[in-house]
């Protein structure tokens, strides 16, 4: 990716583009090579890390019964959504 960006910078200089025009050129190239799946997977990775580290047994033990029931309902709903997507 760095190689393409450097190539874009050289193209911007060669074509006498302004800085904003060069930035737009780089954004276009990045958009072409970076798919939304990659950024979505980053979001899921962050959520997984937060759930793994944030839902310790101690944290859950300190929650009220209502909070635990609410969390359980949300997690069950999300697990159903995941199951549908997985097939």
N, CA, C and O atoms as a CHARMM CRD file, in Angstrom:
* protein
*
  348
    1    1 UNK  N      0.82200  -1.19000   0.00000 PROA 1      0.00000
    2    1 UNK  CA     0.00000   0.00000   0.00000 PROA 1      0.00000
    3    1 UNK  C      0.86600   1.25400   0.00000 PROA 1      0.00000
    4    1 UNK  O      0.55700   2.23100  -0.68200 PROA 1      0.00000
    5    2 UNK  N      1.94400   1.22000   0.76200 PROA 2      0.00000
    6    2 UNK  CA     2.83500   2.36200   0.82200 PROA 2      0.00000
    7    2 UNK  C      3.39800   2.66400  -0.55800 PROA 2      0.00000
    8    2 UNK  O      3.53300   3.82800  -0.93600 PROA 2      0.00000
    9    3 UNK  N      3.72300   1.62500  -1.30700 PROA 3      0.00000
   10    3 UNK  CA     4.26700   1.80600  -2.64700 PROA 3      0.00000
   11    3 UNK  C      3.27000   2.55700  -3.52400 PROA 3      0.00000
   12    3 UNK  O      3.64700   3.47000  -4.25800 PROA 3      0.00000
   13    4 UNK  N      1.99600   2.16800  -3.44600 PROA 4      0.00000
   14    4 UNK  CA     0.97300   2.83700  -4.25400 PROA 4      0.00000
   15    4 UNK  C      0.81800   4.29800  -3.84400 PROA 4      0.00000
   16    4 UNK  O      0.64600   5.17200  -4.69300 PROA 4      0.00000
   17    5 UNK  N      0.88000   4.56100  -2.52300 PROA 5      0.00000
   18    5 UNK  CA     0.74000   5.92800  -2.03500 PROA 5      0.00000
   19    5 UNK  C      1.89600   6.78000  -2.52900 PROA 5      0.00000
   20    5 UNK  O      1.68500   7.90700  -2.97700 PROA 5      0.00000
   21    6 UNK  N      3.11800   6.25800  -2.45600 PROA 6      0.00000
   22    6 UNK  CA     4.27100   7.00200  -2.95900 PROA 6      0.00000
   23    6 UNK  C      4.12900   7.25900  -4.44900 PROA 6      0.00000
   24    6 UNK  O      4.47000   8.33700  -4.93600 PROA 6      0.00000
   25    7 UNK  N      3.62800   6.27200  -5.16700 PROA 7      0.00000
   26    7 UNK  CA     3.39100   6.42500  -6.59700 PROA 7      0.00000
   27    7 UNK  C      2.36800   7.53900  -6.83200 PROA 7      0.00000
   28    7 UNK  O      2.49300   8.32000  -7.77500 PROA 7      0.00000
   29    8 UNK  N      1.35700   7.60000  -5.96400 PROA 8      0.00000
   30    8 UNK  CA     0.33300   8.63600  -6.07200 PROA 8      0.00000
   31    8 UNK  C      0.92300  10.01000  -5.82000 PROA 8      0.00000
   32    8 UNK  O      0.60000  10.97200  -6.51700 PROA 8      0.00000
   33    9 UNK  N      1.78800  10.09900  -4.82200 PROA 9      0.00000
   34    9 UNK  CA     2.43600  11.37700  -4.53500 PROA 9      0.00000
   35    9 UNK  C      3.27100  11.84200  -5.72100 PROA 9      0.00000
   36    9 UNK  O      3.25500  13.01700  -6.08600 PROA 9      0.00000
   37   10 UNK  N      4.00800  10.89200  -6.32200 PROA 10     0.00000
   38   10 UNK  CA     4.81500  11.25600  -7.50000 PROA 10     0.00000
   39   10 UNK  C      3.91600  11.69700  -8.64600 PROA 10     0.00000
   40   10 UNK  O      4.24100  12.63600  -9.37200 PROA 10     0.00000
   41   11 UNK  N      2.77200  11.01000  -8.80700 PROA 11     0.00000
   42   11 UNK  CA     1.83500  11.39100  -9.86900 PROA 11     0.00000
   43   11 UNK  C      1.29700  12.78600  -9.60200 PROA 11     0.00000
   44   11 UNK  O      1.13300  13.58300 -10.52500 PROA 11     0.00000
   45   12 UNK  N      1.02100  13.08100  -8.32900 PROA 12     0.00000
   46   12 UNK  CA     0.52500  14.40800  -7.97200 PROA 12     0.00000
   47   12 UNK  C      1.53600  15.49200  -8.28300 PROA 12     0.00000
   48   12 UNK  O      1.17200  16.56800  -8.75600 PROA 12     0.00000
   49   13 UNK  N      2.79600  15.21600  -8.02000 PROA 13     0.00000
   50   13 UNK  CA     3.85600  16.18400  -8.31800 PROA 13     0.00000
   51   13 UNK  C      4.03700  16.31200  -9.82200 PROA 13     0.00000
   52   13 UNK  O      4.14600  17.42100 -10.34500 PROA 13     0.00000
   53   14 UNK  N      4.06700  15.18000 -10.52000 PROA 14     0.00000
   54   14 UNK  CA     4.27700  15.17600 -11.96600 PROA 14     0.00000
   55   14 UNK  C      3.15700  15.92200 -12.68300 PROA 14     0.00000
   56   14 UNK  O      3.40200  16.66800 -13.63000 PROA 14     0.00000
   57   15 UNK  N      1.92000  15.71300 -12.22000 PROA 15     0.00000
   58   15 UNK  CA     0.77600  16.35400 -12.86600 PROA 15     0.00000
   59   15 UNK  C      0.49300  17.73600 -12.28700 PROA 15     0.00000
   60   15 UNK  O     -0.49100  18.37900 -12.65200 PROA 15     0.00000
   61   16 UNK  N      1.35800  18.18800 -11.38400 PROA 16     0.00000
   62   16 UNK  CA     1.23400  19.50300 -10.77700 PROA 16     0.00000
   63   16 UNK  C     -0.11700  19.67400 -10.07400 PROA 16     0.00000
   64   16 UNK  O     -0.77300  20.70800 -10.20000 PROA 16     0.00000
   65   17 UNK  N     -0.51600  18.63200  -9.32900 PROA 17     0.00000
   66   17 UNK  CA    -1.77500  18.68700  -8.59500 PROA 17     0.00000
   67   17 UNK  C     -1.57900  19.45700  -7.29200 PROA 17     0.00000
   68   17 UNK  O     -0.47900  19.50900  -6.74200 PROA 17     0.00000
   69   18 UNK  N     -2.65300  20.04600  -6.81800 PROA 18     0.00000
   70   18 UNK  CA    -2.59500  20.70800  -5.51800 PROA 18     0.00000
   71   18 UNK  C     -2.58000  19.63300  -4.43500 PROA 18     0.00000
   72   18 UNK  O     -2.84800  18.46300  -4.70700 PROA 18     0.00000
   73   19 UNK  N     -2.26900  20.03200  -3.22300 PROA 19     0.00000
   74   19 UNK  CA    -2.25400  19.07600  -2.11000 PROA 19     0.00000
   75   19 UNK  C     -3.62600  18.42000  -1.93800 PROA 19     0.00000
   76   19 UNK  O     -3.68900  17.19700  -1.81100 PROA 19     0.00000
   77   20 UNK  N     -4.73000  19.18100  -1.92900 PROA 20     0.00000
   78   20 UNK  CA    -6.04200  18.52900  -1.81000 PROA 20     0.00000
   79   20 UNK  C     -6.34000  17.56400  -2.96300 PROA 20     0.00000
   80   20 UNK  O     -6.95300  16.51700  -2.75400 PROA 20     0.00000
   81   21 UNK  N     -5.91200  17.91000  -4.16400 PROA 21     0.00000
   82   21 UNK  CA    -6.12700  17.02200  -5.31200 PROA 21     0.00000
   83   21 UNK  C     -5.31700  15.73500  -5.15800 PROA 21     0.00000
   84   21 UNK  O     -5.79200  14.65100  -5.49500 PROA 21     0.00000
   85   22 UNK  N     -4.09300  15.86300  -4.64700 PROA 22     0.00000
   86   22 UNK  CA    -3.26200  14.68500  -4.41700 PROA 22     0.00000
   87   22 UNK  C     -3.88100  13.80600  -3.33700 PROA 22     0.00000
   88   22 UNK  O     -3.89200  12.58100  -3.45500 PROA 22     0.00000
   89   23 UNK  N     -4.40100  14.44200  -2.27400 PROA 23     0.00000
   90   23 UNK  CA    -5.07600  13.67900  -1.21200 PROA 23     0.00000
   91   23 UNK  C     -6.27700  12.92400  -1.77600 PROA 23     0.00000
   92   23 UNK  O     -6.49400  11.75800  -1.44500 PROA 23     0.00000
   93   24 UNK  N     -7.05300  13.58900  -2.62600 PROA 24     0.00000
   94   24 UNK  CA    -8.20900  12.93200  -3.24200 PROA 24     0.00000
   95   24 UNK  C     -7.77000  11.74500  -4.09400 PROA 24     0.00000
   96   24 UNK  O     -8.42000  10.70000  -4.09700 PROA 24     0.00000
   97   25 UNK  N     -6.66800  11.91300  -4.81200 PROA 25     0.00000
   98   25 UNK  CA    -6.12700  10.82600  -5.62500 PROA 25     0.00000
   99   25 UNK  C     -5.75900   9.63600  -4.73600 PROA 25     0.00000
  100   25 UNK  O     -6.06800   8.49000  -5.06300 PROA 25     0.00000
  101   26 UNK  N     -5.10300   9.91400  -3.62100 PROA 26     0.00000
  102   26 UNK  CA    -4.70700   8.85500  -2.68900 PROA 26     0.00000
  103   26 UNK  C     -5.93500   8.18100  -2.08500 PROA 26     0.00000
  104   26 UNK  O     -5.97500   6.95600  -1.97400 PROA 26     0.00000
  105   27 UNK  N     -6.94000   8.96800  -1.69200 PROA 27     0.00000
  106   27 UNK  CA    -8.17800   8.39700  -1.14000 PROA 27     0.00000
  107   27 UNK  C     -8.83900   7.45800  -2.13800 PROA 27     0.00000
  108   27 UNK  O     -9.33500   6.39200  -1.77200 PROA 27     0.00000
  109   28 UNK  N     -8.84000   7.86500  -3.40100 PROA 28     0.00000
  110   28 UNK  CA    -9.42800   7.02400  -4.43800 PROA 28     0.00000
  111   28 UNK  C     -8.69900   5.70400  -4.59400 PROA 28     0.00000
  112   28 UNK  O     -9.32100   4.65500  -4.75900 PROA 28     0.00000
  113   29 UNK  N     -7.38100   5.76400  -4.54000 PROA 29     0.00000
  114   29 UNK  CA    -6.58300   4.54100  -4.66200 PROA 29     0.00000
  115   29 UNK  C     -6.80900   3.64000  -3.45100 PROA 29     0.00000
  116   29 UNK  O     -6.95600   2.42700  -3.59900 PROA 29     0.00000
  117   30 UNK  N     -6.83900   4.22900  -2.25700 PROA 30     0.00000
  118   30 UNK  CA    -7.09000   3.43300  -1.05100 PROA 30     0.00000
  119   30 UNK  C     -8.46700   2.78600  -1.11000 PROA 30     0.00000
  120   30 UNK  O     -8.61900   1.61500  -0.76400 PROA 30     0.00000
  121   31 UNK  N     -9.45700   3.53500  -1.54200 PROA 31     0.00000
  122   31 UNK  CA   -10.82200   2.99900  -1.62800 PROA 31     0.00000
  123   31 UNK  C    -10.88500   1.82400  -2.59100 PROA 31     0.00000
  124   31 UNK  O    -11.65400   0.88400  -2.39200 PROA 31     0.00000
  125   32 UNK  N    -10.07400   1.88500  -3.62900 PROA 32     0.00000
  126   32 UNK  CA   -10.05600   0.81200  -4.62100 PROA 32     0.00000
  127   32 UNK  C     -9.50000  -0.47900  -4.03500 PROA 32     0.00000
  128   32 UNK  O     -9.96900  -1.56600  -4.37200 PROA 32     0.00000
  129   33 UNK  N     -8.50400  -0.36600  -3.15900 PROA 33     0.00000
  130   33 UNK  CA    -7.82100  -1.54700  -2.64800 PROA 33     0.00000
  131   33 UNK  C     -8.27700  -1.98700  -1.25900 PROA 33     0.00000
  132   33 UNK  O     -8.04500  -3.13300  -0.87300 PROA 33     0.00000
  133   34 UNK  N     -8.91600  -1.10800  -0.50900 PROA 34     0.00000
  134   34 UNK  CA    -9.40600  -1.46300   0.81700 PROA 34     0.00000
  135   34 UNK  C    -10.90900  -1.66700   0.74000 PROA 34     0.00000
  136   34 UNK  O    -11.64700  -0.74300   0.39600 PROA 34     0.00000
  137   35 UNK  N    -11.35600  -2.85000   1.05200 PROA 35     0.00000
  138   35 UNK  CA   -12.78400  -3.13600   0.97700 PROA 35     0.00000
  139   35 UNK  C    -13.44800  -2.83700   2.31100 PROA 35     0.00000
  140   35 UNK  O    -12.77900  -2.73200   3.33900 PROA 35     0.00000
  141   36 UNK  N    -14.75700  -2.70200   2.28800 PROA 36     0.00000
  142   36 UNK  CA   -15.49700  -2.45200   3.52200 PROA 36     0.00000
  143   36 UNK  C    -15.41600  -3.65400   4.44900 PROA 36     0.00000
  144   36 UNK  O    -15.53300  -3.50000   5.66400 PROA 36     0.00000
  145   37 UNK  N    -15.21900  -4.84800   3.90100 PROA 37     0.00000
  146   37 UNK  CA   -15.09500  -6.04400   4.73100 PROA 37     0.00000
  147   37 UNK  C    -13.91200  -5.91800   5.68600 PROA 37     0.00000
  148   37 UNK  O    -13.98600  -6.36700   6.83000 PROA 37     0.00000
  149   38 UNK  N    -12.83000  -5.31300   5.22200 PROA 38     0.00000
  150   38 UNK  CA   -11.65700  -5.17800   6.07500 PROA 38     0.00000
  151   38 UNK  C    -11.95400  -4.27100   7.26200 PROA 38     0.00000
  152   38 UNK  O    -11.58700  -4.60100   8.39000 PROA 38     0.00000
  153   39 UNK  N    -12.60600  -3.14300   7.03500 PROA 39     0.00000
  154   39 UNK  CA   -12.89400  -2.24300   8.14100 PROA 39     0.00000
  155   39 UNK  C    -13.97700  -2.81700   9.04100 PROA 39     0.00000
  156   39 UNK  O    -13.94800  -2.59600  10.25200 PROA 39     0.00000
  157   40 UNK  N    -14.93300  -3.55000   8.47500 PROA 40     0.00000
  158   40 UNK  CA   -15.95300  -4.17700   9.29900 PROA 40     0.00000
  159   40 UNK  C    -15.32900  -5.22300  10.21100 PROA 40     0.00000
  160   40 UNK  O    -15.71500  -5.34200  11.37400 PROA 40     0.00000
  161   41 UNK  N    -14.38000  -5.97200   9.69800 PROA 41     0.00000
  162   41 UNK  CA   -13.75100  -6.99300  10.53200 PROA 41     0.00000
  163   41 UNK  C    -12.97700  -6.34300  11.67500 PROA 41     0.00000
  164   41 UNK  O    -12.86200  -6.93400  12.75000 PROA 41     0.00000
  165   42 UNK  N    -12.44900  -5.15100  11.46800 PROA 42     0.00000
  166   42 UNK  CA   -11.77700  -4.43400  12.54700 PROA 42     0.00000
  167   42 UNK  C    -12.78000  -4.07600  13.63400 PROA 42     0.00000
  168   42 UNK  O    -12.47800  -4.18500  14.82200 PROA 42     0.00000
  169   43 UNK  N    -13.97600  -3.64900  13.22800 PROA 43     0.00000
  170   43 UNK  CA   -15.01300  -3.31100  14.20100 PROA 43     0.00000
  171   43 UNK  C    -15.39100  -4.53100  15.02800 PROA 43     0.00000
  172   43 UNK  O    -15.52400  -4.44800  16.24900 PROA 43     0.00000
  173   44 UNK  N    -15.56200  -5.65700  14.36000 PROA 44     0.00000
  174   44 UNK  CA   -15.92400  -6.88900  15.06400 PROA 44     0.00000
  175   44 UNK  C    -14.79100  -7.30200  15.99800 PROA 44     0.00000
  176   44 UNK  O    -15.04200  -7.75900  17.11300 PROA 44     0.00000
  177   45 UNK  N    -13.56400  -7.14600  15.55600 PROA 45     0.00000
  178   45 UNK  CA   -12.40900  -7.50200  16.38700 PROA 45     0.00000
  179   45 UNK  C    -12.40000  -6.67800  17.67800 PROA 45     0.00000
  180   45 UNK  O    -12.12900  -7.21100  18.75400 PROA 45     0.00000
  181   46 UNK  N    -12.69300  -5.39200  17.57000 PROA 46     0.00000
  182   46 UNK  CA   -12.73700  -4.52100  18.74600 PROA 46     0.00000
  183   46 UNK  C    -13.85100  -4.96500  19.69400 PROA 46     0.00000
  184   46 UNK  O    -13.65900  -5.00600  20.90900 PROA 46     0.00000
  185   47 UNK  N    -15.00700  -5.29400  19.13700 PROA 47     0.00000
  186   47 UNK  CA   -16.13100  -5.75000  19.96200 PROA 47     0.00000
  187   47 UNK  C    -15.77000  -7.04300  20.68200 PROA 47     0.00000
  188   47 UNK  O    -16.05800  -7.20000  21.86900 PROA 47     0.00000
  189   48 UNK  N    -15.14400  -7.96100  19.97000 PROA 48     0.00000
  190   48 UNK  CA   -14.73000  -9.23300  20.58300 PROA 48     0.00000
  191   48 UNK  C    -13.77100  -8.97700  21.74200 PROA 48     0.00000
  192   48 UNK  O    -13.90200  -9.58100  22.80700 PROA 48     0.00000
  193   49 UNK  N    -12.81100  -8.08400  21.53500 PROA 49     0.00000
  194   49 UNK  CA   -11.85200  -7.77200  22.59700 PROA 49     0.00000
  195   49 UNK  C    -12.55300  -7.15200  23.80300 PROA 49     0.00000
  196   49 UNK  O    -12.24400  -7.48500  24.94700 PROA 49     0.00000
  197   50 UNK  N    -13.50300  -6.24400  23.54100 PROA 50     0.00000
  198   50 UNK  CA   -14.22200  -5.59800  24.64400 PROA 50     0.00000
  199   50 UNK  C    -15.04600  -6.60700  25.43100 PROA 50     0.00000
  200   50 UNK  O    -15.07400  -6.56600  26.66100 PROA 50     0.00000
  201   51 UNK  N    -15.71100  -7.50600  24.73000 PROA 51     0.00000
  202   51 UNK  CA   -16.51900  -8.51900  25.41300 PROA 51     0.00000
  203   51 UNK  C    -15.61900  -9.46600  26.20000 PROA 51     0.00000
  204   51 UNK  O    -15.91100  -9.79600  27.35000 PROA 51     0.00000
  205   52 UNK  N    -14.53300  -9.89800  25.58400 PROA 52     0.00000
  206   52 UNK  CA   -13.62700 -10.85000  26.24000 PROA 52     0.00000
  207   52 UNK  C    -13.01600 -10.27400  27.50900 PROA 52     0.00000
  208   52 UNK  O    -12.95300 -10.95000  28.53600 PROA 52     0.00000
  209   53 UNK  N    -12.56900  -9.03600  27.43700 PROA 53     0.00000
  210   53 UNK  CA   -11.88800  -8.44900  28.59300 PROA 53     0.00000
  211   53 UNK  C    -12.85500  -7.74800  29.54900 PROA 53     0.00000
  212   53 UNK  O    -12.57700  -7.65800  30.74500 PROA 53     0.00000
  213   54 UNK  N    -13.97100  -7.25900  29.04400 PROA 54     0.00000
  214   54 UNK  CA   -14.88100  -6.46800  29.86700 PROA 54     0.00000
  215   54 UNK  C    -15.90300  -7.27100  30.64000 PROA 54     0.00000
  216   54 UNK  O    -16.45800  -6.78000  31.62300 PROA 54     0.00000
  217   55 UNK  N    -16.16300  -8.49400  30.21700 PROA 55     0.00000
  218   55 UNK  CA   -17.17400  -9.30500  30.88800 PROA 55     0.00000
  219   55 UNK  C    -16.52300 -10.37100  31.76300 PROA 55     0.00000
  220   55 UNK  O    -16.72200 -11.56800  31.55700 PROA 55     0.00000
  221   56 UNK  N    -15.76000  -9.92700  32.72300 PROA 56     0.00000
  222   56 UNK  CA   -15.12700 -10.88000  33.63600 PROA 56     0.00000
  223   56 UNK  C    -16.17200 -11.42400  34.60200 PROA 56     0.00000
  224   56 UNK  O    -17.25700 -10.86100  34.74700 PROA 56     0.00000
  225   57 UNK  N    -15.83200 -12.50800  35.24700 PROA 57     0.00000
  226   57 UNK  CA   -16.74700 -13.11500  36.21800 PROA 57     0.00000
  227   57 UNK  C    -17.05700 -12.13300  37.35000 PROA 57     0.00000
  228   57 UNK  O    -18.18000 -12.09400  37.85300 PROA 57     0.00000
  229   58 UNK  N    -16.06900 -11.35000  37.74200 PROA 58     0.00000
  230   58 UNK  CA   -16.26700 -10.36500  38.81100 PROA 58     0.00000
  231   58 UNK  C    -17.24300  -9.28000  38.36100 PROA 58     0.00000
  232   58 UNK  O    -18.13600  -8.89300  39.11400 PROA 58     0.00000
  233   59 UNK  N    -17.07000  -8.79600  37.14200 PROA 59     0.00000
  234   59 UNK  CA   -17.97600  -7.77800  36.60500 PROA 59     0.00000
  235   59 UNK  C    -19.40000  -8.29900  36.58300 PROA 59     0.00000
  236   59 UNK  O    -20.33000  -7.60100  36.98600 PROA 59     0.00000
  237   60 UNK  N    -19.56700  -9.51400  36.11600 PROA 60     0.00000
  238   60 UNK  CA   -20.90300 -10.10400  36.05300 PROA 60     0.00000
  239   60 UNK  C    -21.47500 -10.32500  37.45100 PROA 60     0.00000
  240   60 UNK  O    -22.67200 -10.13100  37.66800 PROA 60     0.00000
  241   61 UNK  N    -20.63800 -10.72800  38.39500 PROA 61     0.00000
  242   61 UNK  CA   -21.09500 -10.96400  39.76600 PROA 61     0.00000
  243   61 UNK  C    -21.57800  -9.68000  40.42800 PROA 61     0.00000
  244   61 UNK  O    -22.43900  -9.71900  41.30700 PROA 61     0.00000
  245   62 UNK  N    -21.02800  -8.54500  40.01300 PROA 62     0.00000
  246   62 UNK  CA   -21.41500  -7.25700  40.59100 PROA 62     0.00000
  247   62 UNK  C    -22.62900  -6.63300  39.91000 PROA 62     0.00000
  248   62 UNK  O    -23.11000  -5.58700  40.34600 PROA 62     0.00000
  249   63 UNK  N    -23.12300  -7.25300  38.86100 PROA 63     0.00000
  250   63 UNK  CA   -24.28000  -6.72200  38.13400 PROA 63     0.00000
  251   63 UNK  C    -25.57200  -7.15200  38.82300 PROA 63     0.00000
  252   63 UNK  O    -25.62100  -8.17500  39.50500 PROA 63     0.00000
  253   64 UNK  N    -26.61100  -6.34900  38.63000 PROA 64     0.00000
  254   64 UNK  CA   -27.91800  -6.70100  39.18800 PROA 64     0.00000
  255   64 UNK  C    -28.55100  -7.81200  38.35200 PROA 64     0.00000
  256   64 UNK  O    -28.13000  -8.08300  37.22800 PROA 64     0.00000
  257   65 UNK  N    -29.55300  -8.43500  38.92000 PROA 65     0.00000
  258   65 UNK  CA   -30.26800  -9.49900  38.21400 PROA 65     0.00000
  259   65 UNK  C    -30.87600  -8.95500  36.91600 PROA 65     0.00000
  260   65 UNK  O    -30.84500  -9.62500  35.88400 PROA 65     0.00000
  261   66 UNK  N    -31.42300  -7.74900  36.97400 PROA 66     0.00000
  262   66 UNK  CA   -32.03600  -7.13300  35.79200 PROA 66     0.00000
  263   66 UNK  C    -30.99800  -6.88000  34.70400 PROA 66     0.00000
  264   66 UNK  O    -31.25800  -7.09600  33.52000 PROA 66     0.00000
  265   67 UNK  N    -29.82600  -6.42400  35.11800 PROA 67     0.00000
  266   67 UNK  CA   -28.75300  -6.18700  34.14400 PROA 67     0.00000
  267   67 UNK  C    -28.32300  -7.49400  33.49000 PROA 67     0.00000
  268   67 UNK  O    -28.10000  -7.54800  32.28100 PROA 67     0.00000
  269   68 UNK  N    -28.20800  -8.53000  34.28500 PROA 68     0.00000
  270   68 UNK  CA   -27.80000  -9.82800  33.74500 PROA 68     0.00000
  271   68 UNK  C    -28.84500 -10.37800  32.78100 PROA 68     0.00000
  272   68 UNK  O    -28.49900 -10.94500  31.74400 PROA 68     0.00000
  273   69 UNK  N    -30.12000 -10.21200  33.11900 PROA 69     0.00000
  274   69 UNK  CA   -31.18400 -10.67500  32.23000 PROA 69     0.00000
  275   69 UNK  C    -31.18700  -9.87900  30.92500 PROA 69     0.00000
  276   69 UNK  O    -31.38200 -10.44400  29.84800 PROA 69     0.00000
  277   70 UNK  N    -30.97100  -8.57900  31.02400 PROA 70     0.00000
  278   70 UNK  CA   -30.91000  -7.73300  29.83200 PROA 70     0.00000
  279   70 UNK  C    -29.73100  -8.13600  28.95000 PROA 70     0.00000
  280   70 UNK  O    -29.87000  -8.27300  27.73400 PROA 70     0.00000
  281   71 UNK  N    -28.58500  -8.32200  29.56900 PROA 71     0.00000
  282   71 UNK  CA   -27.38900  -8.74100  28.82800 PROA 71     0.00000
  283   71 UNK  C    -27.60600 -10.09500  28.17100 PROA 71     0.00000
  284   71 UNK  O    -27.23300 -10.29500  27.01600 PROA 71     0.00000
  285   72 UNK  N    -28.20300 -11.01700  28.89800 PROA 72     0.00000
  286   72 UNK  CA   -28.47000 -12.34500  28.35500 PROA 72     0.00000
  287   72 UNK  C    -29.37900 -12.25700  27.13500 PROA 72     0.00000
  288   72 UNK  O    -29.14000 -12.92700  26.13000 PROA 72     0.00000
  289   73 UNK  N    -30.41400 -11.43700  27.21900 PROA 73     0.00000
  290   73 UNK  CA   -31.33100 -11.27600  26.08800 PROA 73     0.00000
  291   73 UNK  C    -30.63500 -10.71100  24.86200 PROA 73     0.00000
  292   73 UNK  O    -30.83700 -11.18800  23.74500 PROA 73     0.00000
  293   74 UNK  N    -29.81800  -9.69800  25.07800 PROA 74     0.00000
  294   74 UNK  CA   -29.08600  -9.07400  23.96600 PROA 74     0.00000
  295   74 UNK  C    -28.11600 -10.07300  23.34000 PROA 74     0.00000
  296   74 UNK  O    -28.03400 -10.18300  22.11700 PROA 74     0.00000
  297   75 UNK  N    -27.38500 -10.79700  24.18000 PROA 75     0.00000
  298   75 UNK  CA   -26.41900 -11.76900  23.66000 PROA 75     0.00000
  299   75 UNK  C    -27.11500 -12.89400  22.90100 PROA 75     0.00000
  300   75 UNK  O    -26.62800 -13.33200  21.85800 PROA 75     0.00000
  301   76 UNK  N    -28.24800 -13.36200  23.41400 PROA 76     0.00000
  302   76 UNK  CA   -29.00000 -14.40400  22.70200 PROA 76     0.00000
  303   76 UNK  C    -29.46700 -13.89900  21.33900 PROA 76     0.00000
  304   76 UNK  O    -29.39500 -14.62000  20.34500 PROA 76     0.00000
  305   77 UNK  N    -29.94700 -12.65300  21.30100 PROA 77     0.00000
  306   77 UNK  CA   -30.39400 -12.06200  20.03200 PROA 77     0.00000
  307   77 UNK  C    -29.23100 -11.97600  19.04300 PROA 77     0.00000
  308   77 UNK  O    -29.37700 -12.32700  17.87200 PROA 77     0.00000
  309   78 UNK  N    -28.08600 -11.51000  19.51600 PROA 78     0.00000
  310   78 UNK  CA   -26.92000 -11.38000  18.64100 PROA 78     0.00000
  311   78 UNK  C    -26.42100 -12.74700  18.18200 PROA 78     0.00000
  312   78 UNK  O    -25.99500 -12.89800  17.03700 PROA 78     0.00000
  313   79 UNK  N    -26.46900 -13.73700  19.06100 PROA 79     0.00000
  314   79 UNK  CA   -26.06200 -15.09200  18.66800 PROA 79     0.00000
  315   79 UNK  C    -26.98400 -15.64400  17.59000 PROA 79     0.00000
  316   79 UNK  O    -26.52400 -16.32000  16.67000 PROA 79     0.00000
  317   80 UNK  N    -28.27600 -15.36400  17.69100 PROA 80     0.00000
  318   80 UNK  CA   -29.21800 -15.78500  16.64400 PROA 80     0.00000
  319   80 UNK  C    -28.89400 -15.11300  15.31700 PROA 80     0.00000
  320   80 UNK  O    -28.92700 -15.75700  14.26800 PROA 80     0.00000
  321   81 UNK  N    -28.57700 -13.80900  15.35800 PROA 81     0.00000
  322   81 UNK  CA   -28.21600 -13.08000  14.13700 PROA 81     0.00000
  323   81 UNK  C    -26.94700 -13.67100  13.52200 PROA 81     0.00000
  324   81 UNK  O    -26.85700 -13.84000  12.30600 PROA 81     0.00000
  325   82 UNK  N    -25.97300 -13.98300  14.36800 PROA 82     0.00000
  326   82 UNK  CA   -24.71900 -14.57000  13.88200 PROA 82     0.00000
  327   82 UNK  C    -24.98400 -15.93500  13.26000 PROA 82     0.00000
  328   82 UNK  O    -24.44100 -16.25400  12.20200 PROA 82     0.00000
  329   83 UNK  N    -25.81600 -16.74300  13.91400 PROA 83     0.00000
  330   83 UNK  CA   -26.14200 -18.07800  13.38900 PROA 83     0.00000
  331   83 UNK  C    -26.78100 -17.99300  12.01100 PROA 83     0.00000
  332   83 UNK  O    -26.48300 -18.80300  11.13200 PROA 83     0.00000
  333   84 UNK  N    -27.66000 -17.01200  11.82100 PROA 84     0.00000
  334   84 UNK  CA   -28.30400 -16.82900  10.51000 PROA 84     0.00000
  335   84 UNK  C    -27.27100 -16.47700   9.44200 PROA 84     0.00000
  336   84 UNK  O    -27.34400 -16.96000   8.31200 PROA 84     0.00000
  337   85 UNK  N    -26.31200 -15.63500   9.81100 PROA 85     0.00000
  338   85 UNK  CA   -25.28800 -15.21600   8.84700 PROA 85     0.00000
  339   85 UNK  C    -24.32100 -16.34800   8.52000 PROA 85     0.00000
  340   85 UNK  O    -23.87100 -16.48300   7.38200 PROA 85     0.00000
  341   86 UNK  N    -24.01300 -17.14600   9.51000 PROA 86     0.00000
  342   86 UNK  CA   -23.08700 -18.26100   9.29600 PROA 86     0.00000
  343   86 UNK  C    -23.74300 -19.34500   8.45400 PROA 86     0.00000
  344   86 UNK  O    -23.09300 -19.98900   7.63100 PROA 86     0.00000
  345   87 UNK  N    -25.02500 -19.53400   8.66700 PROA 87     0.00000
  346   87 UNK  CA   -25.75700 -20.51700   7.86700 PROA 87     0.00000
  347   87 UNK  C    -26.00700 -21.70500   8.64900 PROA 87     0.00000
  348   87 UNK  O    -26.61400 -22.65500   8.15300 PROA 87     0.00000
